[in-house]
């Protein structure tokens, strides 16, 4: 379910100091974090990692939703509904992983897409960006209506077959040192509109819930990743 690196990299023991700028909506009785321009022409949906809502992912949403006149609306649904992965209990983690297989969350993503379309009529297209578990989920959903581009940041367990049927969808892959060149080569070779970036001085998870952005290098690379993600979606969706 998650990356192999998740089994070896320690669980974060710190709480980032950050106050999210957006608000919560309820969509089918689940929280959805919303930030940005309600009259934007495109939306981005953040697919978090197995830690669920986290201040680093909120901060990433806020970054993407601000800074330019044509900035998007950014939403982050709580797919797990507060039930994040139980890392310290192998049996509970196995059960959680089965419950949260990617395909089990596709209906809720479609519900969110339908909600965006109804509530924000100016939005015509949507991009997905995801971390680890969310990266795999994002590319798995790249065939859905309204989804026109996907960005995968330190994604987990990608395979060559993930490109089947989406060869012409714009895809950004930002890999850490834990996603090897070899593991991504087949997928990258099959995509016709791929941007592939490696950050070999940071580890899997640094841009989401495992990241300590009090560390200068991790913060710099997180900001770089968000900047590249922003540029990618501007080019792909505007």
N, C-alpha and C positions, 0 to 999 in steps of 0.2 A: 504494500500500500504506500508507504513512505519510502524515501531514499535509504539505501544502505548506510549512508553517512549518518542518518538520524539515529542509528543504533550505536554509534560510537562517539558522536559529538555530544558533550554534556548538555543537559537541559539548562536553560538560562536560570540564573539565580538573582537577577536584578530586575528592577522595575523602572523602565524609562520615564523620564520627566517630560511629559508632553500632554497638552490638552487639545483634543480633537476640535476642529473648527466646524464640523458639520452637525447634522441632526439625525435622529432616528425616525423612520417610518415603519409602519407595520404592514407587511405584505403576507397575506395568508397566515396571520398570527405569528409571524417571525419578524425579528428586527432586521431592518435594512438600513445601513449607514448611508447617508446621502449628503453630498457636498458639491458645490460648484454652480454653474450657470443653468437655471431651469429652462432657459430658452436656447440652449446650445443646439447645434446641429448633429452632434453625435454624443454617445454615452460610452463610458468605460465601466466594465464590471470587474471588480477586484475579487479574485478567488484566493482566499487566504490559505495558509498551510494548516497542518494538523493541530496547531495550537489555537485556531479560531481567531476571534477578535483580539488584537494586540496593538499596543500603542505605536509600534513601528509601522504596521500596515495602515493604521489610521493616518499616520504622518505621510506615508506614500500617497494615499488617496488625496490628502489635502494638497500635496505638492502638484499632482497632476491636474487638479481642479482649479488652479490659480496661475496667475503670472502672465496670461495673454488674453487679448480680447476674444479670441476664438477658442478659449479653453472649454473642455467638455464638462458635462455632468458626470460625476463619478459615484458609483454605488457599490457597496460591499454587503452582500446578503450574509446572514448568519445561517449557512447551510446546516451546521451541526446543532443549531438551536441551543447553544451553550454547553453541549456535551462533547468536550474536546477529548483528545486521545489520552488514555490512562497509561502513561509510559512505564510506570513502576510495577505493573501487574501484567505479565505476559499473556495470561489467559484472557483477562479483560481487554487487553489490547487487540488480541486476535478477534474477539467478538465484535469490538468496536470497528475494526477494519472491514469485517464482513458486512456489518450494518451500513458502513459508509463507503462501500464500493462506488466508483465513479457513476455508474449507470443509475444508481439509486437517487442521485441528486439532479439528474437531467430534468425531470418534471418540474422541480422547483425553480430551476434556472429558466425554464420556459415560462413559468408563472411570473417571474421577475421581468422577463423580456416583454411579456404582454402588458404588465403594469406600467413599464416605462413607456411603451407605445401609446397607451391610453392617457396617462397622466401628463406626459411631456410630448405633445404632438409635433413639436419642431424637430425632434430627434428622429433621424431617418436610418441611421446605421449604428452599430454597436461593436466595440472591441472588447475582448476578454484579456486580462492579464493575471497570471497566477504564479504562486510560489510553491515549489516542492509538489505536494499533493495537488495543489491548485494549478500548477503548470501542466501536469498530466491531464487533469480534468479540462483545462482550457482547450488543449489541442483536440481532445476527444469531442468537444462541442463545436469545433470550427465549421461543421457542416450545417449548423442550425441557421434558420432564417434570421435576418438582421445582423448576424455575426459576420463581420467582413475582414477581421484581422485579429491575430492573437499574439501575445507576448508571453514568453516562458522564462521565468527568472529562477535560477538554480532549480530546474524542474527535476522530478523524480521519475525514474524507470521508463524513460522514453525508448521506443523501439522504431525500427524502420517502418513498420506497418502503420504507425501513427500518421504517416503522410498519405496513406491511401485515400483517394477521393478529395484531397485538399491541396493537391500539388500547386495550384495557382492562387491559393489564399496567402496573403502576406503574413509571414511568421518572423518574429524576433526571438532569438534564443540568447540569453545572457547566462553563461555557465560560470560556475566557480571552479576551484581546483579539484573538487571532488567529483565533478561530472567529466569523465575523461573524453579526450578527443575521439578515441576509438568507439566509445559507447554512443556518440552522437553522429558519427560519420555517415552511416547509412541513411538516417533520417534527413540530414542536411543535404545529401546528394540527390534526394528525390524531390525536394521542394524547389520550385522555380522562382519563388519570391521570398527568399530567406535572407535575413541578416543575422550573422553569427558573431557573437562577442564573447571573449574569454577574459575572466578576471582571476588569474592564477595566484593572486596574493591574498585571496579571501576564501572562506570555507562555505560549504553548503549551509544555507539558512541565514547567512549574514544580512541579507536584505529584508528579512522578515523577522519572525519571533525569536530566532536564535542570535540575532545581531545585537551587539553592544555598541550603540552609536555614540557612546562616550569615548570610544576608541577612535582616534583620529583617522586611521586607515579605513576602518569599517564604515565610518560616517562618509568619508570621501567617496568610497566605492558605491555606497548606497545612493548618494546624491547623483553620481555618474550614471548609475543604472536607471534611476528615475528620469534623468535628463534624456538618456537614449530612448527610453520607453515613450516619453512625451514626443520626441522628434519622430519616432517611428509611427505613432498613431496619427500625428498631424499629417504626415505624408500619405499614410494609407487610407485615411478616412475623410479628410477634408476635400 
